[in-house]
Amino acid sequence: LSVNRHRRTEQEEDEELLNESTKTTNVCTRFDDSPSYVKSGKMRDYQVRGLNWLISLYENGINGILADEMGLGKTLQTISLLGYMKHYRTSPGPHMVLFKRWVPSLRAVCLIGDREERNALVRDVLLPGEWDVCVTSYEILIIEKAVFKKFNWRYLVIDEAHRIKNEKSKLSEIVREFKTTNRLLLTGTPLQNNLHELWALLNFLLPDVFNSATDFDSWFDTNNCLGDTKLVERLHTVLRPFLLRRIKADVEKTLLPKKEIKMYVGLSKMQREWYTKILMKDIDILNSAGRMDKMRLLNVLMQLRKCCNHPYLFDGAEPGPPYTTDLHLAVNSGKMVVLEKLLPKMKQQGSRVLIFSQMTRVLDILEDYCMWRNYAYCRLDGQTPHEERQISINAFNEPNSSKFLFMLSTRAGGLGINLATADVVILYDSDWNPQVDLQAMDRAHRIGQQKQVRVFRFITENTVEERIVERAEMKLRLDSIVIQQGRLVDPSANKLGKDEMLSIIRHGATHVFASKESEITDDDIDAILERGERKTMEMKEKMSSLGESTLRNFTMDTENSSVYKFEGEDYREKKKVITNWIEPPKRERKANYAVDAYFREALRVSEPKAPKAPRPPKQPNVQDFQFFPPRLFELLEKEILFYRKTIGYKVPRNPEIPNSAQLQKEEQTKIDEAEALAEEELEEKENLLQQGFTIWNKRDFNQFIKANEKWGRDDIENIAREVEGKTPEEVMEYSAVFWERCNELQDIEKIMAQIERGEARIQRRISIKKALDSKIGRYKAPFHQLRISYGTNKGKNYTEEEDRFLICMLHKLGFDKESVYDELRQCIRNSPQFRFDWFLKSRTAMELQRRCNTLITLIERENMELEEREKAEKKKRGPKNATSVNSFASEFGHIDLKKIKENIYNPFQ
């Protein structure tokens, strides 16, 4: 034995044992089943494992990221952690949403509302400290940051953590200023594959370790990292202790996989016209093969996407005023035509529907459509207040809810929304970022969903939408391959270059230019669905067959050097100009109506590309709208033919016209056989030239047509006032001839369509006035008594008091006045009734008009129902009365019924 060996004395050993016995052993708590404090349901196995992981983070003093896929219950796992802290660690808070449902023992306060409500909540609830958890929104957090800084927070939980991925944003800066013991981030989007976003989250969780973005970027330089899997594996090893991510396919076996069908739709006639207009406006940059402004291209893309959704998104496209809510809303958009067929089928099957669109003005159109079709709906977009947002979600999710449809804007519908009571998702348009669309689908595809979720993605064929969806699918596939191999996603691959934008815009342009007709098919919905499933499967097979190199080459812009360069000049650009040239649509040549061949000449109309034939130098200028006698045109035509004969004119052959040889022969024969006008014919010609409306010029004619459109063809008195320089008698005489011989006019179809549109508007104004008169006439004091029958479609913004005022004042001011909505807006501002109603006072004249149109539609429907009810009652009473009179007459046949009626109605005669 070594003599130098240190030996403890008995006293020292006893002291050490005593110290060990007094130390508290830190045992990590674990749950094998759903905790008893979680009510209204039972946590699933993987959720319990997630809770245990969160507890281990807390007990080891580590902050973390819970990144489970959307719909796996991140909120419940977080609430159960806070419940554990209160019940097992006697640490009630303060912390940071369905507490009443899941853990009712936690006292939760929700800090939302206007300034007065928030001040009262802070004064009466927050500062006294009678609460455990405070729930608030990002916006309120920024506004009330001074209040939140007063507390030392035990736990700070941030849902949708990608909102702080930009460390320079206002929200990111403010949350870093709070004093917190623990921090937890929740996100359904995988962020760990983008380096700088990852650093922003790590800096929030571990600010002492990850304090410099520059150092972090230099340690993991993207260019080096992309190929270095060992370096990335090391990074993932660092992340693993405080990041937990599970996906539905691995843990939620009871949830059926969602089924996506791409619904390919055509353009309507109106959409094709607007699509062509947009392309023609910028045809110069589309044919410049790469030398263009990026912002201008982005604007073209945005306008084309609007056109694919609905042409009414452009000012002036919707017929009106007055604006009506009827079938034209559906037939003028290919997507709405398919929606019109799809929704009844879904309703018949007992499904409930979510419709997502990026454009809130598309939701406006869908809202009008739902009111017209009487679909009970809810709506949520970026402008929806928090209180109304939650009311709408609850109304849609409640048992036996009457709401069939929920429309949401794609970006606003992503935060903390559970709509698993719906089983059909319609993506009216697609986002550039495929993750945003996936998040929208997961509003329905989540825990609690009993049916298979069907996703219908609307894509307009042969337009930019096809390329946008194809690009998004390729990006998703590329990211999937890279992540599976444990490498970092290259952020530069997601940038949209100018060449790629140009390629997207050009896609289908030639096809659109080729025709102006509608491409919407009359197929039934089953045929459309079958075709969609087939095309979806084809695209899926195509994507699965593409490798990483193919996908990268598809997304990247053109290389810097190529074989097209020769002697300093890039011939690739010249080749692009030739191959990518978009041929604009050929100008239409309208065939003019003519009394005979002369009229075509007089109006300078000829066949395409035919050279102009010579005409006599001093021939009178006659117009079709002057309505000369038909005989005049025969004489003028004869004069032209003889003139061509005297100068030896030969009719050229036009190879572009069918049967050109035959036509050439016939025209030449007419010239060869022509004779000069006789003396009697010359005198007759002069007399006939005085018989038309020679004093009417083009300006007078246009005024006459516009007046007919404005007042209707029968209101001669008002029409005469609109035509300047003409007496009522002259206008009356012209009108009689116009309606007798209008078919001789060159543009008669266009002119009649213009007049008939105006007359339809007049009839519509009359019917609206009649509906308003009928509604107002049913009440003695309509401003106080009037009730509106909303049915199941009461709007979310306007109160009944506001709607009542709008209808009554509209009737009082006169519906058909030109500036009625400006006057209505002024009446609202002057009314003491609405002096504190900032919403109504801030509405524009256009917004008031749209609301009034919606209310008029409701009133017309109510009037129609009343009329049908009255007819039914009359029909019910009629036969009974007739029977009693007839039986009376048969029994007392000698009695004069006519005499009895006279005595009844004239008792004193």
Sequence and secondary structure as in RCSB ss.txt:
>XXXX:A:sequence
LSVNRHRRTEQEEDEELLNESTKTTNVCTRFDDSPSYVKSGKMRDYQVRGLNWLISLYENGINGILADEMGLGKT
LQTISLLGYMKHYRTSPGPHMVLFKRWVPSLRAVCLIGDREERNALVRDVLLPGEWDVCVTSYEILIIEKAVFKK
FNWRYLVIDEAHRIKNEKSKLSEIVREFKTTNRLLLTGTPLQNNLHELWALLNFLLPDVFNSATDFDSWFDTNNC
LGDTKLVERLHTVLRPFLLRRIKADVEKTLLPKKEIKMYVGLSKMQREWYTKILMKDIDILNSAGRMDKMRLLNV
LMQLRKCCNHPYLFDGAEPGPPYTTDLHLAVNSGKMVVLEKLLPKMKQQGSRVLIFSQMTRVLDILEDYCMWRNY
AYCRLDGQTPHEERQISINAFNEPNSSKFLFMLSTRAGGLGINLATADVVILYDSDWNPQVDLQAMDRAHRIGQQ
KQVRVFRFITENTVEERIVERAEMKLRLDSIVIQQGRLVDPSANKLGKDEMLSIIRHGATHVFASKESEITDDDI
DAILERGERKTMEMKEKMSSLGESTLRNFTMDTENSSVYKFEGEDYREKKKVITNWIEPPKRERKANYAVDAYFR
EALRVSEPKAPKAPRPPKQPNVQDFQFFPPRLFELLEKEILFYRKTIGYKVPRNPEIPNSAQLQKEEQTKIDEAE
ALAEEELEEKENLLQQGFTIWNKRDFNQFIKANEKWGRDDIENIAREVEGKTPEEVMEYSAVFWERCNELQDIEK
IMAQIERGEARIQRRISIKKALDSKIGRYKAPFHQLRISYGTNKGKNYTEEEDRFLICMLHKLGFDKESVYDELR
QCIRNSPQFRFDWFLKSRTAMELQRRCNTLITLIERENMELEEREKAEKKKRGPKNATSVNSFASEFGHIDLKKI
KENIYNPFQ
>XXXX:A:secstr
  TT     HHHHHHHHHHHHHS        SS  TT  SS   HHHHHHHHHHHHHHHTT  EEE   TTS HH
HHHHHHHHHHHHHS    SB   HHHH TTS EEEE S HHHHHHHIIIIITTT  SEEEE HHHHHHTHHHHTT
SEEEEEEESSGGGG STTSHHHHHHTTSEEEEEEEE SS  TTSHHHHHHHHHHH TTTS  HHHHHHHT HHHH
TT HHHHHHHHHHHGGGEE   HHHH TTS   EEEEEEE   HHHHHHHHHHHHHTHHHHTSTT S HHHHHHH
HHHHHHHHH GGGSTTTS  SS   STHHHHT HHHHHHHHHHHHHHHTT  EEEEES HHHHHHHHHHHHHHT 
 EEEE TTS HHHHHHHHHHHHSTT    EEEEETTGGGSS   TT  EEEESS  SSHHHHHHHHTTTSSTT  
S  EEEEEEETTSHHHHHHHHHHHHHHHHHHHHHTT    GGGGS  HHHHHHHHHTTHHHHHT  S       H
HHHHHHHHHHHHHHHHHHHH  HHHHHHHHS   S  TTEETTEEHHHHHHHHHT              SSHHHH
HHTT  STT       TT     GGG   HHHHHHHHHHHHHHHHHTT      TTSTTHHHHHHHHHHHHHT  
   HHHHHHHHHHHTTS TT  HHHHHHHHHHHHHH TT HHHHHHHSTT  HHHHHHHHHHHHHHGGGSTTHHH
HHHHHHHHHHHHHHHHHHHHHHHHHHHT SSHHHH     TT   SS  HHHHHHHHHHHHHH TT TTHHHHHH
HHHHH GGGTT HHHHT  HHHHHHHHHHHHHHHHHHHHHHHHHHHHHHHHHHHHHHHHHHHHHHHTTTS HHHH
HHHHH TT 
